[in-house]
Amino acid sequence: MANAGLQARFKMYVDRPGVMSRVNRWSLGILSRTGAYGRGVMKNQIRLPKIGKKSRSISVGGKTYIVPLRGVVLDAATSKPVRKAEANAARIAFYAKHRGEGVGQPPRRGPTDKLRKNIDFGVDPQTSSVVIGAWPFPKQPALVGAVTVPELLNKGGGEIVGGVLVKYEPRPFVETVFEITHRKMGQFIEQRPVQSV
């Protein structure tokens, strides 16, 4: 992300004796500030979850079900688990109803908020670059067209839920951070140019 913006600055100074160590400290400082800023932007754009049973309910064949993010599907009237065939029908209907909701916007927070907790950044001093994104979750469900849950949310794909393939449209949260973070890196460089190190 930061590589192209920093190379032009470095080339003006690398040939001067005794400057490399100062440039390295300066670049690591700029990259670290940029990474921390981008991480905050990425975390803050993840939308709040919908709460309450109503947001997780669906009616199929005159009967209402509660379809949780994880776990068993419940009969809304009795709050008891339903048979597998009913649960699968409720899941299919629920995801069909909500499939297009929020497409093109960042995803919503899940019940454990794992996506936001796994967003971080890393600085590579060798390439003078910073990478901002989400680590894979400790446990990955069965996915189709994606390797990790963050990739599934960002680019779309499918997940096997209760033996049923549920398809997801992209809800980007990575690419949306690039421009604002790149601009902020430019501001960090202007506020503290390498000459002042």
N, C-alpha and C positions, 0 to 999 in steps of 0.2 A: 504494500500500500504506500509506504513512505519512500520507497527506494528512489523513484524518479525525481521527486522534489528535493532530496538531499544530495544527490550526486553533483548537481551543478554547483552547490555551495562548497562541497569538499574539494573539487578540482582546483579551486582558486588557492587552496592553502596546503595541499599535501606535499608540495615540493619544498616548503620552508622548513629549515631544521628546527627540531624541538616542538613542532606544532602538532604532530600526529597524536600524541597522548592527550593533548587538550581537545583536539577534534573528536577523538574517540569518546572522551567523557561527555563532551557537549552533545554528540549525536545520541549516545545512550540516554542522556537526560531528556532530549527532545522526543525520542521514540517512546520512552517510558511514559512521559506525560500524554503523548498522543494515544498510546494504548489504553491508559487509564480513562482518558476522556471518551474514546470510542466504546470501551466496555460499558461505561455509564449510559451512553446514548442507546446502545443496543439493548441493555436491560430495561431502560425506561420506556421503550416503545412496545414492549410486550404488554398486551392489553389485560385489564382486569377480567377475572372469570365471571361467568353468569352464575348466580347462586340461587339456591332453592330448588325444591323438587319440581316445581312447575317448569323450570328451564330444562329439566332432564326427562320430562314425561312425553309419552306418545300414545295415541289411541289406535288400536288395530282391531278391527272386527267388533267394535262396540265395547272393548275392554281397554282400560288405561294401564300402562306400564311405566315404571321408573327405570331408565337405562343409565346406570352409572358409568363414569369414565372407565373404571375397572371394577371387577367383581360381578356378582350375579344380578340378573334382571329381576325386579320385584313387581308383584301385582300391587298397583297403587291403592286398591281398596283394602287389602289385607296386610300389606307390607311384607308378604311372604315370597320366597323365591318361586319362580315358575319353571315349568318343564322346558327342556332344551329346545324343542321345536317352537314353543311360544317365545322363548328368549331370542332365538335367532330371527324370528319374524319381527319382533319388536325392534331389535338392533337394526335390521335392514331398513325398516320404515323410518326409524329415528334418523339414521345417517342420510337417507334419501331426502328427508325433509330439510335437513340442515346442511346439505352438501355444499351449496353455493354461498352459505353465510360467511362473510368475512374474507372471501377470496380476494387476494391481492393486498390484503392488510396483514400486519404482523399477527402472529397467533395469540390466543388467550393463554393466561396462566393456567396450569393444571392444578389439581388438588395438592400436590407436593411441591409445586413451583420449581421443578427440576430444571427446566430450560433456563430460567434466569440464574439459578444457582450454578449452572455449569458454564455460563458465559465468562470468558476470561481473555487475556491477551498474552502474547509471548514476543520477546524481542530477540532478533537474531543479529548479533554484532558482526558476524561474518559478511552478511549481505546488506547491513544497515537497513533493516526492514522490521516492521512490526506486523503481527498477524492477530486479528481479533475475531473471535468466534465462539462456538459452544463445543465443549468436550462431549464425546458420546456418553450416553447414560450408562451407569454401572450395569444395568440389565436391559438388554434390547429385546423388544418383542419380535415376533416373526414379521419381517417387512418384505415388501415387494417393490422393486424399483428404487430402493434407497438402502444405505448401509446402516445409518444411525437415525434415531428419532429427530435430532435437530435438522438433519438433511431432509428427512421426510416432510417436516413442517415447512422448511424453507423452499424446497423445490417441488414438493408433491410426491405422490406415490401411493402405495397401498400397505395395509396392515391386516393381519389375520386376527380377528376378534371373535372369540367363541366359535371358531371354525368357519367364520364368514369373512370374505375379503371385503374390506372397507376401503374405498378410494378417497384420497385427499387431494384437493387442488392446492397449488402453491400459496403459501402465506409467508412472503419474504420478510426476513428480519435482518439479513446479513448485508445484501447489496444496498439497502436503504441507508446504511450508516456511512458508506464510503465518502460521498461528497462532503457532508458536514464535517466528518473527521479530517478529511484532507485539508479543508479550509482552516480548521482549527490548528492543524500542524503548521500551516503557513503563518498563522498568528503567533504560535509559540516561537517560531524561528525569528520573526520580526521583533518580538518582545525581548529576545535574548540572543542576538546574533553571536556567531562564533568568536568575533573579535573581543567580546566582553567577557569571555571565559577566563 
